[in-house]
Amino acid sequence: MSVPVQPLADDFAGLYVEHSTWLQGWLRRRIGDTFAAADLAQDTFLSLLDRKTAAEEIREPRPFLATVANRLLAHRHRRQLLEAAYLEALACLPEEVAPSPETRLMALQSLQEIDRVLDGLPPKVREAFLLAHLVELSYAEIAERLRVSMSSVKQYLARANRECLFAMTV
């Protein structure tokens, strides 16, 4: 006799009810902000739904949720650092050339999207992109630093540029 399988939403409802309060408390202790902890807890459960991970596949829910939440926390921290660096650079500009608030927001959103895309790339592809665009090294200098061929550097940059361009057009 087979056991009926619960729909995915029911599985996650149970997981959420059983562990969301614990996760919010765990996050609150780590970051000291009740509202940010609640947002991150919600994002943790949403990311599980996005991945379509079956709740019954999760053997140890709390460590699993903590791992997912830690990743989201790291992304949040990186976004905050990126935003702070951008705002600091803007503060150095003379007022007459400073971008409008709308332009600032669009630029910040673009930077965050590029950061998200780069985070999903292999380390050498990401490093080649950063060395080319931020440090402005030549292909030969990047190849030497990464200990790869110039052909590999060209492939890395083509891939990174393509991924970033695709993300910006979607």
ABEGO torsion letter per residue (X at the ends): XBBBBBBAAAAAAAAAAAAAAAAAAAAAAAAGBAAAAAAAAAAAAAAAAAAGBBAAABABAAAAAAAAAAAAAAAAAAAAAAAAAAAAAAAABBAAABBBAAAAAAAAAAAAAAAAAAAABBAAAAAAAAAAAAAGBBAAAAAAAAGBBAAAAAAAAAAAAAAAAAAAAX
